Amino acid sequence: MDNMQFEFSDTIAGYVLEFDEKKNIFKLRTTNNRDFFIKLTATTIGRILRNLDEPYMDCTGEIKDLPTGMYKYNNRSHSLSLVKSDDLRPSLSQAALNQPWVKEAPLVIIICADYSITTSRYGSRGKRYVDIELGHVGQNIYLEATALGLGTVAVGAFDDRSVKEVLDVKEDPLYIFPVGARK
Ligand SMILES: Cc1cc2nc3c(=O)[nH]c(=O)nc-3n(C[C@H](O)[C@H](O)[C@H](O)COP(=O)(O)O)c2cc1C
């Protein structure tokens, strides 16, 4: 663990790995793998860093742990919205032939597709495009998990209808990625 060697104002950039809501402390890992624990005090301000030339958005008080639940990824805003507040992992694991990692992993990513969006534009070839993209997404999850020092496993063995019921979605579930600490 690194101690900050400066008392003056400075910047550390990194990935937030943990957040202890009770102590208001989060763990930050820099790209050169140095870990810092950072305490949020009453006077801490937060900003979301945007691309060059975009304005800063003040997000003071918005750093919170992600509550348990099912979130939908919004591809237009690159954001997550809470859909259900229940822990779906036990029923999801059951639908995936009781694979334990599906209920044990702190994060489970389920990739679903609505084939009609692409087939309505590209005809039957649209199915192939979805499947190709599915492979890319899966690869990216492996790469990102590895970059964060985490592990994942591609899960394709599950009952489609049961997973769809658990999630209560109209799209077809195609791939499940439990993500967590490597054992
Ligand atoms: C399409 C596909 C589906 C898979 N489904 C499962 C699965 O349901 N459960 C599982 O444990 N491994 C499944 N695997 C295998 C794992 O994802 C992984 O490749 C394998 O466990 C080897 O992992 P390792 O190289 O990290 O040891 C699947 C792999 C692929 C490519």
The ligand as an SDF file (V2000), in Angstrom:
LIG
                    3D

 31 33  0  0  0  0  0  0  0  0999 V2000
  -19.1980  -20.5820  -25.7430 C   0  0  0  0  0  0  0  0  0  0  0  0
  -18.6290  -21.0570  -24.4420 C   0  0  0  0  0  0  0  0  0  0  0  0
  -19.4750  -21.4790  -23.4340 C   0  0  0  0  0  0  0  0  0  0  0  0
  -18.9510  -21.9210  -22.2150 C   0  0  0  0  0  0  0  0  0  0  0  0
  -19.7980  -22.2900  -21.2060 N   0  0  0  0  0  0  0  0  0  0  0  0
  -19.2810  -22.6300  -20.0060 C   0  0  0  0  0  0  0  0  0  0  0  0
  -20.1420  -22.9090  -18.9020 C   0  0  0  0  0  0  0  0  0  0  0  0
  -21.3620  -22.8670  -18.9860 O   0  0  0  0  0  0  0  0  0  0  0  0
  -19.5600  -23.2120  -17.7100 N   0  0  0  0  0  0  0  0  0  0  0  0
  -18.1890  -23.2580  -17.5630 C   0  0  0  0  0  0  0  0  0  0  0  0
  -17.7190  -23.5200  -16.4550 O   0  0  0  0  0  0  0  0  0  0  0  0
  -17.3700  -23.0220  -18.5890 N   0  0  0  0  0  0  0  0  0  0  0  0
  -17.8860  -22.7000  -19.8040 C   0  0  0  0  0  0  0  0  0  0  0  0
  -17.0520  -22.4190  -20.8410 N   0  0  0  0  0  0  0  0  0  0  0  0
  -15.5970  -22.5760  -20.6520 C   0  0  0  0  0  0  0  0  0  0  0  0
  -15.0070  -21.4440  -19.8580 C   0  0  0  0  0  0  0  0  0  0  0  0
  -15.5210  -20.2300  -20.2390 O   0  0  0  0  0  0  0  0  0  0  0  0
  -13.4860  -21.3920  -19.9770 C   0  0  0  0  0  0  0  0  0  0  0  0
  -13.1530  -21.2030  -21.3000 O   0  0  0  0  0  0  0  0  0  0  0  0
  -12.8450  -22.6160  -19.4460 C   0  0  0  0  0  0  0  0  0  0  0  0
  -13.3120  -22.8390  -18.1470 O   0  0  0  0  0  0  0  0  0  0  0  0
  -11.3210  -22.4660  -19.4200 C   0  0  0  0  0  0  0  0  0  0  0  0
  -11.0080  -21.3780  -18.6220 O   0  0  0  0  0  0  0  0  0  0  0  0
   -9.5190  -20.9870  -18.2620 P   0  0  0  0  0  0  0  0  0  0  0  0
   -8.7960  -20.8600  -19.5740 O   0  0  0  0  0  0  0  0  0  0  0  0
   -9.6640  -19.6540  -17.5650 O   0  0  0  0  0  0  0  0  0  0  0  0
   -9.0380  -22.0670  -17.3840 O   0  0  0  0  0  0  0  0  0  0  0  0
  -17.5550  -21.9840  -22.0500 C   0  0  0  0  0  0  0  0  0  0  0  0
  -16.7150  -21.5280  -23.0610 C   0  0  0  0  0  0  0  0  0  0  0  0
  -17.2320  -21.0650  -24.2380 C   0  0  0  0  0  0  0  0  0  0  0  0
  -16.2750  -20.5660  -25.2920 C   0  0  0  0  0  0  0  0  0  0  0  0
  1  2  1  0
  2  3  1  0
  2 30  2  0
  3  4  2  0
  4  5  1  0
  4 28  1  0
  5  6  2  0
  6  7  1  0
  6 13  1  0
  7  8  2  0
  7  9  1  0
  9 10  1  0
 10 11  2  0
 10 12  1  0
 12 13  2  0
 13 14  1  0
 14 15  1  0
 14 28  1  0
 15 16  1  0
 16 17  1  0
 16 18  1  0
 18 19  1  0
 18 20  1  0
 20 21  1  0
 20 22  1  0
 22 23  1  0
 23 24  1  0
 24 25  2  0
 24 26  1  0
 24 27  1  0
 28 29  2  0
 29 30  1  0
 30 31  1  0
M  END
$$$$
